[in-house]
Amino acid sequence: MRGKRGPLGISNQRNGRIGSGLATLLFVSLSLLTSRLSPLVAQSAPPAKVTKSVERIFGAGLQVDTLKVDTASVLRVSRGGKLLGFARVRNVKGKDQPITFLVAIDSQDVLKDVDILVYREPYGGEVAYEPWRKQFRGKSATAPIVVGNDIKNISGATISSHSVTLGVRQTLADLTVWHAAGKIR
């Protein structure tokens, strides 16, 4: 026997379960909601990749500690007791997928390098290439760091280049403010 139909014509009950139409609607709604929110929060890079990136940027023989600033994790990088700088792993949304990247600054709050740790999109991976990433080196939080201004766009990777550039600018600003306030030292 079929369950009673509600005002929208959706079966309210079928063998003790929610009607399939409503269940499908709920599933699709939750899937869309979580696909928009969770990739940027839940995605991260493998620890070995982060370690390799930090060593490439700062050199070998490092001591790396994790500092907490509010909900953010910041890597403090030193060698022989001397502070070399800080790094932070972040995510930005590409066209459809998150892009996981690392921003590293020196002890004077100058950007040392950007590293794309995980690129998940089928196109636009050129943001991980050295010629594009080197545009960020030497910049400080006072630089514009804007595609079309001091950062070149990548044809065919417009969304990725804009997203990563915005993420780098925000991360550099956060690290600089936290360092000046003594939250990271």
Sequence and secondary structure as in RCSB ss.txt:
>XXXX:A:sequence
MRGKRGPLGISNQRNGRIGSGLATLLFVSLSLLTSRLSPLVAQSAPPAKVTKSVERIFGAGLQVDTLKVDTASVL
RVSRGGKLLGFARVRNVKGKDQPITFLVAIDSQDVLKDVDILVYREPYGGEVAYEPWRKQFRGKSATAPIVVGND
IKNISGATISSHSVTLGVRQTLADLTVWHAAGKIR
>XXXX:A:secstr
    B TTS BS BTTB  HHHHHHHHHHHHHHHHHHHHHHH    HHHHHHHHHHHH SS EEEEEEETTEEEE
EEEETTEEEEEEEEEEEE SSSEEEEEEEEETTS EEEEEEEEE SSS GGGGSHHHHGGGTT  TTS   BTTT
B   TT HHHHHHHHHHHHHHHHHHHHHHHTTS  
